[in-house]
Amino acid sequence: STQTAMTSLTSQPLSSAASIKSNNDGGGRYCKCCHTLWDYKGVPEAKGYALLAMGRGVAVMGNVVLNAALLELAQRAAGCPTGEELKALNDEDEYTCPNKVYGQNPLALISNIAVITGLLSALFMPIIGVILDFTSYRRFIGIGFSIVFTIIQIIQIGIGPKTWFPMAILQSIGGFCFAGMIMTSLAYLPEICEVVGQTKHSRYTARFTAKQFILQALFLILVGGLSFAFGISDNSTYTARLAQGMNAVCISILFGVGWKKYMPSRPASRSLPDGMRTCTTIIGYGLKQNFRTANSIFHQYKKGLLWFLIAEVFAQSSVGALTTLSVVYLSDVVGLNATDVSLFFLIVLVGTIPGAGVAPVVARRFNPNIAWQLSMLCLFITIVVGAFTLGNSSNKYLSLIWGFFVGFVLGWFYPTENLFFSCVLPKGSEAEISGFRLISSMILSWLPPLLFSLMISNGIDPKWGMTAMAGFVIFAALLLALGTGKWEDILEESGRSEVANSHSMAEEEEEGVEQQRLSCRDGEGSGDVCELKQLSKPQNEELLQENSERKELEGIEDDEVRDEII
């Protein structure tokens, strides 16, 4: 579930998109939550993006259950103990199964799948990004990836003792298609922002995340409930078949409606020199442009953007591997089956909600740079503590507590990461740098799973593999701490210091208005704000908005910029 809001230009807490409003209509009150969440003011791409994000969310959870079943089947094929039998052996002594299947340690199966997916993404995503930028095939490529991915999910319903290895190979191909789907759908985000404006776009991105998380949670609840109702909760293979069947139905509808009805074809976002029409020349020219972009970042944005992208390489490689490698750890060391794993990730999703609420508080208290570093430090500590304690616990369901804290820190990590990026993103280069950021996040996505596989294959306890994976996060935090400049210098370098100052003034004005409201309530104040209390709510909000906008304009010294905003 790492794909959420990867290139959103601004960040909002998850809870901001889930607020419920009511209105009085003819004497009756009704809930406007559903209408608000689906009201995108006539922008079909936004509605289509939401449907695609929901489909990807369901697919992630379905594949989490499938990975748990693949791991158990691989262990059985190798003649290794699984489930409660393995847990009992680990309680007596740290047990390591010496058997292999298809020349590999069965525990390394899932991490090897992630290695193959990461290598394919690192090699081909830059080329796909060039095609998306310089041709009009964006929608065609997105539909193609979605169709192949959906077919793979349908085939994987047939997972079993005789088919698990072909299903594992398909899992690698499906992971690559999933990365392609993310890249093609994210290419629409900058255009949505241009149409609706940055403020409204921030609300939309929050809604996208809310819908994705809500559907993921509902999917896991439904899988768990049906597996108990059918009496298959202790059978990982049957649970995985159920999850994949539901997954295939959901994504067929969500991807089908999203692409066919709402996502339009787009012309090339960047023009090519005359005479370049062949596929080879287009890809070659695009890769040269990527190199020029990297060179420009290195020389012009050394205080903020450069170090953000370098940190992104390591942080996302670790966080992206967390979903995959934690399945191995929970199944082998803790003894969870597929149903238990789905419950674990449901708790992780619940934990992201309060974490998303903490993110803006810490960012305001310090700054987005320090807040992101702190989230990575907390994530490292959380992973290491869980890796070294859960294996010795007599109750496997204590892992759910760990899952909540993992979700809490991830809910803090992602919004802060996006906020930091929105502050270091140079004006006028939003689309180009957003695509470059996505590629940066995939460059080393194969390395943490590879290290994990090598350690497992050499008989090293999985807890050390988890620690090695978490080490990439703490390394990213150290890079930011040692490499970035002062926050004021970072904003000045990106050309966003005026925007930040105007937002700060607006926040101070809002706090001052709130304080004067309290004084009015206690009979200690007077003035314009006290008079606002006597007005109706719509008038009150309108005047407060005008006051806030006036203060923002006063904070902008450039006359041309101020006139343009007016």
DAPEGI-V135084 format. One record per helix or strand of 3 or more residues. SS is the DSSP state (hx for helix, st for strand). FROM is the first residue (numbers start at 1). LEN is the number of residues. If there is no record, write none. Layout:
BEGIN
<<SS;FROM;LEN> <SS;FROM;LEN>>
END
This chain:
BEGIN
<<hx;14;4> <st;22;4> <st;28;4> <hx;33;6> <hx;44;34> <hx;83;10> <hx;106;29> <hx;138;21> <hx;164;23> <hx;189;8> <hx;198;32> <hx;236;27> <hx;279;22> <hx;305;30> <hx;338;28> <hx;368;25> <hx;396;29> <hx;430;13> <hx;447;11> <hx;462;22> <hx;487;8> <hx;497;25> <hx;528;5> <hx;537;18> <hx;559;7>>
END
